[in-house]
Amino acid sequence: MPGTVFRRGDRLALRTVEHEDAEFIQRGHNHPDVGVTLGLNRPESETEAEANIEDDEGDPLNVGLLVCLEDGDEPTPIGKVRLSNLHHTRPEISYWILPEYQGEGYGTEAVGVLVDYAFNAHEIRGLQAQAFAPNEGSVGVLENLGFTHEGQLRDARFRNGEHVDVVWYGLLREEWEDD
């Protein structure tokens, strides 16, 4: 079961990742519509998911949180957000939402809550994120939150039997605060 609430949005909460969440994370990473968009090129075992959770525990430079719907007695995990390399002036945000919950604005809300946390709790200049160019949903999350397209790496990753471009987005502190 997801851990303690770290931050809340309107419809969801970002909760700490617990060891019991390894099965959920593994299921998400191994889902064909999620793992492919993350660039995972092989299945992840539950042991590997558990090891990733352990690696994140106590690491002050990375924050990984479950995205949970708060619509009943028990929170329902629907995805994960991550803030990496907090020692950089522009840490990186990554995220995924299970396909059955996509298209409802949950990704935008979850990433927005994480962006607020990043700028309010850390002395960073900005944030960066990347997505596969064909992933319109992921690109839409970034653009809806005010991220600016900063570059494109052509044929940078191999996905579903073909090379695809990776697009980079950035958001500076003053751009977030002006919104």
The 8 nearest C-alpha neighbors of each residue, nearest first, counted from 0:
[[1, 19, 20, 2, 17, 74, 76, 73],
 [2, 0, 16, 17, 14, 20, 15, 3],
 [1, 3, 15, 14, 17, 16, 0, 4],
 [2, 4, 14, 15, 5, 1, 16, 13],
 [3, 5, 14, 6, 13, 12, 2, 15],
 [4, 6, 14, 13, 3, 15, 7, 12],
 [7, 5, 13, 12, 4, 8, 112, 14],
 [8, 6, 12, 11, 13, 9, 5, 112],
 [7, 9, 11, 10, 12, 112, 108, 6],
 [8, 10, 11, 7, 108, 12, 69, 112],
 [11, 9, 8, 68, 69, 12, 70, 7],
 [10, 12, 68, 8, 69, 67, 9, 7],
 [11, 13, 7, 67, 8, 6, 66, 14],
 [12, 14, 66, 6, 65, 5, 64, 4],
 [15, 13, 4, 65, 5, 3, 64, 2],
 [14, 16, 2, 64, 3, 65, 17, 5],
 [15, 17, 64, 2, 65, 1, 20, 14],
 [18, 16, 19, 20, 2, 1, 15, 0],
 [17, 19, 20, 21, 49, 52, 16, 53],
 [18, 20, 17, 21, 0, 22, 1, 16],
 [21, 19, 23, 18, 17, 22, 0, 24],
 [22, 20, 24, 48, 49, 23, 19, 18],
 [21, 23, 25, 20, 24, 45, 26, 19],
 [24, 22, 26, 20, 25, 21, 27, 76],
 [25, 23, 27, 21, 26, 22, 28, 20],
 [24, 26, 22, 28, 27, 23, 48, 45],
 [27, 25, 23, 29, 24, 28, 30, 22],
 [28, 26, 24, 30, 25, 29, 23, 33],
 [27, 29, 34, 25, 26, 30, 33, 24],
 [28, 30, 26, 27, 34, 42, 25, 31],
 [29, 31, 27, 33, 32, 28, 34, 26],
 [32, 30, 33, 34, 35, 29, 28, 36],
 [31, 33, 30, 35, 34, 36, 98, 97],
 [34, 32, 36, 30, 35, 31, 28, 27],
 [35, 33, 28, 37, 39, 36, 29, 31],
 [34, 36, 38, 37, 33, 39, 32, 31],
 [35, 37, 33, 38, 34, 32, 131, 134],
 [38, 36, 34, 35, 39, 33, 28, 95],
 [37, 39, 35, 36, 40, 34, 158, 156],
 [40, 38, 34, 37, 35, 41, 28, 42],
 [39, 41, 38, 42, 35, 34, 158, 157],
 [42, 40, 39, 43, 29, 34, 38, 35],
 [41, 43, 29, 44, 40, 39, 28, 34],
 [44, 42, 25, 47, 29, 41, 45, 48],
 [43, 45, 47, 46, 48, 42, 25, 49],
 [44, 46, 48, 47, 25, 22, 49, 21],
 [45, 47, 49, 44, 48, 50, 21, 43],
 [48, 46, 50, 44, 49, 45, 43, 51],
 [47, 49, 45, 51, 21, 50, 46, 25],
 [48, 50, 46, 52, 21, 47, 51, 45],
 [49, 51, 47, 53, 52, 48, 54, 46],
 [52, 50, 54, 48, 53, 49, 47, 55],
 [53, 51, 49, 55, 50, 54, 48, 56],
 [52, 54, 50, 56, 51, 55, 49, 18],
 [53, 55, 51, 52, 56, 50, 58, 57],
 [56, 54, 52, 58, 53, 57, 51, 61],
 [57, 55, 53, 58, 54, 52, 59, 62],
 [56, 58, 59, 55, 54, 53, 61, 60],
 [57, 59, 55, 56, 60, 61, 54, 62],
 [60, 58, 61, 57, 62, 85, 55, 56],
 [59, 61, 85, 84, 58, 86, 83, 62],
 [62, 60, 83, 82, 59, 84, 58, 85],
 [61, 63, 82, 81, 83, 64, 60, 55],
 [64, 62, 81, 80, 82, 61, 16, 65],
 [65, 63, 15, 14, 80, 13, 79, 16],
 [66, 64, 79, 14, 13, 78, 16, 67],
 [65, 67, 13, 78, 79, 76, 77, 12],
 [68, 66, 76, 75, 12, 11, 77, 74],
 [67, 69, 11, 75, 74, 70, 10, 76],
 [68, 70, 74, 11, 71, 67, 10, 12],
 [69, 71, 68, 74, 72, 10, 73, 75],
 [72, 70, 73, 69, 74, 68, 75, 67],
 [71, 73, 74, 70, 69, 75, 68, 67],
 [72, 74, 71, 75, 69, 70, 0, 68],
 [75, 73, 69, 68, 67, 76, 71, 72],
 [74, 76, 67, 68, 77, 73, 69, 70],
 [77, 75, 67, 66, 78, 65, 74, 68],
 [76, 78, 97, 67, 66, 96, 75, 100],
 [79, 77, 96, 66, 95, 97, 65, 76],
 [78, 80, 65, 66, 95, 94, 64, 96],
 [81, 79, 94, 64, 93, 63, 65, 95],
 [82, 80, 63, 93, 62, 92, 94, 83],
 [81, 83, 92, 62, 61, 91, 63, 93],
 [84, 82, 61, 91, 90, 85, 81, 60],
 [85, 83, 90, 60, 86, 87, 61, 91],
 [84, 86, 60, 90, 87, 83, 61, 82],
 [85, 87, 84, 60, 88, 90, 89, 123],
 [88, 86, 89, 85, 90, 84, 123, 124],
 [87, 89, 123, 124, 90, 125, 86, 85],
 [90, 88, 126, 125, 87, 124, 127, 123],
 [91, 89, 84, 126, 85, 87, 83, 127],
 [92, 90, 127, 83, 128, 82, 126, 89],
 [93, 91, 82, 128, 81, 127, 83, 90],
 [94, 92, 81, 80, 128, 91, 82, 95],
 [95, 93, 80, 79, 81, 92, 96, 110],
 [94, 96, 78, 79, 80, 97, 33, 93],
 [95, 97, 78, 77, 98, 101, 106, 100],
 [96, 98, 77, 99, 100, 78, 27, 101],
 [99, 97, 101, 100, 96, 32, 33, 102],
 [98, 100, 97, 101, 96, 102, 77, 103],
 [101, 99, 98, 97, 103, 96, 102, 77],
 [102, 100, 98, 103, 99, 96, 97, 105],
 [101, 103, 104, 100, 136, 105, 106, 98],
 [102, 104, 101, 105, 100, 106, 107, 99],
 [105, 103, 107, 106, 102, 108, 101, 140],
 [104, 106, 108, 107, 103, 109, 101, 100],
 [107, 105, 109, 108, 104, 110, 96, 140],
 [106, 108, 140, 104, 110, 105, 109, 111],
 [107, 109, 111, 105, 106, 110, 104, 112],
 [110, 108, 106, 112, 111, 107, 105, 113],
 [109, 111, 113, 107, 112, 108, 106, 114],
 [112, 110, 114, 108, 113, 109, 107, 115],
 [111, 113, 115, 109, 110, 114, 108, 8],
 [112, 114, 110, 116, 111, 115, 117, 109],
 [113, 115, 117, 111, 116, 112, 110, 118],
 [116, 114, 112, 113, 118, 117, 119, 111],
 [115, 117, 113, 119, 114, 118, 120, 112],
 [118, 116, 114, 115, 120, 119, 121, 113],
 [117, 119, 115, 116, 121, 120, 114, 123],
 [120, 118, 116, 117, 121, 115, 122, 114],
 [119, 121, 117, 118, 116, 122, 115, 123],
 [122, 120, 123, 118, 117, 119, 85, 116],
 [123, 121, 124, 118, 120, 88, 119, 117],
 [124, 122, 88, 121, 125, 89, 118, 87],
 [125, 123, 88, 172, 89, 171, 122, 126],
 [124, 126, 171, 89, 172, 170, 123, 88],
 [127, 125, 89, 90, 170, 169, 91, 171],
 [126, 128, 169, 91, 168, 89, 90, 92],
 [129, 127, 92, 168, 91, 167, 93, 169],
 [128, 130, 167, 166, 168, 165, 127, 131],
 [131, 129, 166, 165, 132, 137, 138, 167],
 [130, 132, 165, 134, 133, 164, 166, 163],
 [131, 133, 164, 165, 134, 166, 130, 163],
 [132, 134, 131, 135, 163, 164, 130, 138],
 [135, 133, 131, 132, 136, 137, 138, 130],
 [134, 136, 138, 137, 133, 139, 132, 131],
 [137, 135, 139, 138, 134, 140, 102, 101],
 [136, 138, 140, 139, 135, 134, 130, 141],
 [137, 139, 135, 141, 140, 136, 142, 134],
 [140, 138, 136, 142, 137, 141, 135, 143],
 [141, 139, 107, 137, 143, 138, 142, 136],
 [142, 140, 146, 144, 138, 139, 143, 145],
 [141, 143, 139, 145, 146, 144, 140, 138],
 [144, 142, 140, 141, 145, 139, 107, 146],
 [143, 145, 141, 142, 146, 140, 111, 107],
 [146, 144, 142, 143, 147, 141, 170, 175],
 [147, 145, 170, 142, 169, 141, 168, 144],
 [148, 146, 168, 169, 149, 170, 145, 142],
 [147, 149, 168, 150, 167, 169, 146, 166],
 [150, 148, 168, 167, 147, 169, 151, 166],
 [151, 149, 167, 166, 148, 152, 168, 165],
 [150, 152, 166, 165, 167, 153, 164, 149],
 [153, 151, 165, 164, 155, 166, 154, 150],
 [152, 154, 164, 155, 151, 165, 163, 162],
 [155, 153, 163, 164, 162, 156, 152, 165],
 [154, 156, 153, 164, 152, 165, 163, 162],
 [157, 155, 162, 163, 154, 158, 164, 165],
 [156, 158, 162, 161, 163, 160, 159, 155],
 [159, 157, 161, 160, 162, 156, 35, 163],
 [160, 158, 161, 157, 35, 162, 163, 40],
 [159, 161, 158, 157, 162, 163, 156, 35],
 [162, 160, 158, 157, 159, 163, 156, 154],
 [161, 163, 157, 154, 156, 158, 155, 164],
 [164, 162, 154, 156, 155, 157, 161, 165],
 [163, 165, 153, 154, 132, 155, 152, 131],
 [164, 166, 131, 152, 132, 130, 151, 155],
 [165, 167, 151, 130, 129, 132, 150, 131],
 [168, 166, 129, 150, 149, 128, 148, 151],
 [167, 169, 148, 149, 128, 147, 127, 146],
 [170, 168, 127, 146, 147, 126, 128, 149],
 [169, 171, 146, 126, 125, 147, 127, 174],
 [170, 172, 125, 174, 173, 124, 126, 175],
 [171, 173, 125, 175, 174, 124, 176, 170],
 [172, 174, 176, 175, 171, 177, 170, 125],
 [175, 173, 177, 171, 172, 176, 170, 178],
 [176, 174, 172, 173, 177, 178, 171, 170],
 [175, 177, 173, 178, 174, 172, 171, 118],
 [178, 176, 174, 175, 173, 172, 171, 145],
 [177, 176, 175, 174, 145, 173, 144, 172]]
